[in-house]
Amino acid sequence: MMPALKAEFRKLLTVRSTYVISLIFLLFAGFLAFYVDAFKNAPTETLSTLDHAKAQLFMAGNITQISNVLSVAGGLIALLLLAHEYRYNTIVYTLTASNHRSKVLTAKILAVMVYVFLYLVVACAITIGLTFAGLHASGHHLPPQDINYLTFFAKVIFYGEAFAMTGLLFITLIRNQVGAIAAMFILPNTVEGLLSLLLKQNSVYMPFMALAQVVQPPVIGGVSVAAHDASHSTGYLSAPRGALVFLAYIAGAWIVAWYLFLRRDAT
């Protein structure tokens, strides 16, 4: 098992796409945090009690944006770890070098989870730091923030890891790089968006809408503190329930993907 795990870490850390994707999305998240959120759109008037309460939750309200941006990086990195092998047909050598295909898939999952975890911790810390830097540069002064940073980091990490496992799931099932990337971007947004027109309040029980509940921004008096928050017409779940609903879907999908990975030909 250890040789397979070391091999997967070596593959992950020796391809340019890992670093390019990590850097691009970190820079994008940093730009949004420093300039868009903090420098340009930080609340400056807190005359009413509601405005003051929103200002106290300014940092907590950024969780959706930070998690959405960074999770895409995790999903693409995970997907490409296996996609490159199918694309260049090196998956044959990977499977030949191991005495069981389950070891290969387990090693890939562990390598992805470790890398994405470290990336999200570092990127989230940098993004939060840039938000405070943008506030200082703009001269905005916020009241003391009502935020639990441990919960904030835990939600961002769960959301990012969920997308990483989704990306790896799609390439395991589809075995085609373009098709897997298309599925990762189309299913959570377009397909579930169309189905929500039919399911309405029950839409929240679809996998990615349930996952989105994990990183919903705080709500005061029925109004979200984040300007980019979506409508609640699709229903609502608490963060733990949303996580459990998504885990049920992803576990079932991975059972199918694992079985197919063991039974199908490598090419």
N, C-alpha and C positions, 0 to 999 in steps of 0.2 A: 504493500500500500504506500509506504513512504517513497519508494522510487517513482511511483506514478504521481504522487502529490508534488514532489520536487520537479518533475518534468512539466507539470501543468503550470507551476509558478514560473518556471523558466520560459515557457511559451508566452505566458501573460506579460512578463516583464521584459521581453526581448523583441516585441513588435512595436513599431512606431505608433500604430493606431491607439494603443493603450494610453500613451502619453499625450498624443495630439488631442484625443477626445477629452481626456481628463483636464487638460489645460484650457481648451476652448470653452468648455462649460463652466469651469471655475472662473475664467475671465468674464464670461457673460453674467454669471450670478453675482460676481463682484461689482460689475458695472451697474446692474439693476439695484443692488443694495446701496452702493455708495452714492450714485448720481440720481437715479430715478426715484427711489424710495426716500432716502435720507436728505439729499441735497435739494431736490425739487419738490417733493410731496409730503414732507414731514409736517404734521399739524402744528400750526403757529398760533392759532386762536383757541383758547380753552376757557371761554367765558361762561359757558353753561356747564352744569354738572355732567351731562352726557359727553360733551366735548372733552372735559377733563378726564373722564373715565376712559374714553377712547385713546387719549394721548398716553395714558398709563399702560395701555395694552398695545402700543405701537410696535414694539419688538415682537411680541407674541403673535401679532397679526401678520407678520412676514413669513410665517412658517410655510404657508401654502406655496408662495412663490419660490422660496429657497428649495423646498423639497421637490417641486415640479421640475426645476431646472437641473438639479444635481442628479435626480433619479434617471433622467434620460441618458446621462453619461454612464451610469451603472448598467443600465439595460443594454446599451450599445457595446460596451466593453465585454460584458458576459456573452452576448450574442456572437461577437466576432471571434471569441476564443475558440469556439467550435466551428464557426462558419469558415474561417480560414482553412481549416483542415478539410472540410468538404469541398471547398473551392479548388484547392490545389491537390486534392486527393491524398493528403498525408495522413488521413484518418486510418488508412490501412495499416501504416506502420505503428500508429499509436495502439491500435487494437491487437496487433501481432505481438507487441512488446509486453502486453499484460496477459495474465492467465485467466482473467475474467473481465467481461465488459463492465460489470457493475463497479469494479475498482476504478475504471477510467472515468465513468460518469460521476462517481463519488468524489474523485480527486478534482474534477473540474468544478463541481459545486463548491467544495471547500475552498479552492483557490479563489474563486470569484467572490465568495462571501467575505473572506479575509481582506482581499484587496478593496472591495467596495466599502467595507466597514471602515478601514483606515482612511480611505479617500473621503468618505462622508464626514468623519469626525474632523479631519483637517480642514476640508472645504467649508463646512458649516461654521467652524470657529473663525476662519478667515472672513467669511461673509458677514458674520455678526460684528466682527471687529471693524470691517469696512463701513457698516451701517453707522456705528458710533462715530467713525472718522468723518463720514459725510455730514452727520449732524453737527459736529464741531466745525467743519469747514464752512457750513452754511450759516452758522451762528444761531441755529435753532436750539432752544432749550426745552427739553421735555421733563415732565415730572418723573419722580422715581418709578421705574418700570415694574409692573406686576407680571413677573414671568418666572417660571420654574425652568431653569436651563437644563436640568437633567431630563425632565419630561420633553422639552423642546428637542433635545438631541436624540432621545429615544424614538420619538415619532419620525423625525427626519431619517434616521437610520433604518427603521422598519420599512418606511415607504421606499427608500432607495434599494434596500435589499429585496423587497417584493418585486420591484421592476427588474432588478438584476436576474432574479430567478425566472421572471416572465420571459425576459430576452433569451435566456438559456433554454427555457422550455420551448419557445417557438422554433429555434433553430434545431433542436433535437427532434421535434415533430416534422418540420417542413424540409430540413436538410438542404435548403437553398438560401443563400445570403439575401438576395433581393426580396424573395418571398417572405422571409422571416422578419426583415426590417419593415416591410410594408404591413405585415400583420401587427407588429408591435405598435405602429402608429395609427393604423386604421381601426382596429378592434376597440381600444379603450375610448376613442373619441367618436368616430363616425358611426360605427355599428351601435354602440351603447347609446349614443345620442339619439339615433333614430328609434331604437327600442323604447327609450324613455318617453317618447310621444304616445306610445301605446300603454306602457306600464304605469306611467305617472308616479304616484307616491310609492309604488312598489319598486320603482327603478333603483332605489337605493340598495336592493338586494342583488343587483348585478355585480360581478366581481370587482371591476375597476371603480365603479361608483361607491361601492362599499369601502374599497381601499381609500378613496378620496376623503372619506369621513374621518380617517385617522389624523389628517393634517388640516382639518377645517379650522379657520381662524376663530378667535373668540367672538361671542355674540353678546351685545348689550341691548336690552329692550327689544329683542327681535331684529336688531340691525347689526350686520357684521362690521367689525372694526377694519376690515380689509376692503379696499375699494374694488379689488379684482375678484371678490368672492362671487360664486355662481348663485343662481336662484335656488331656493330650497324647495321648489315645486316638485323635485324628484324624491323628496322624503328626507328623513334624518335618522342617523344611527349614532350612538356614542362611539368614541374612538375604539374602545376595547371590542365592542360588538362588530364594528366595521372590520377590524383586524381579523376577528374569528370567521366572519363570513368569507372574506377573501382567502384565508388559509384553507377553508373547506374546499373552495374551488381549485386552488393551486395544488393542493394535495391530491385531489382526484385526477387533475390533468397530468401531474407528474407520474402517477401510477401507470397511466396509459403510455406516456412518453417513455418511461423506463422499460416497460414491456416491449414496446416497439424497438427501442435501442438494442435490446438483447436479441431480438428475433430477426431484425432486418439485416440485409447485406450492408456492407460498409459503404459501397459506392452507389 
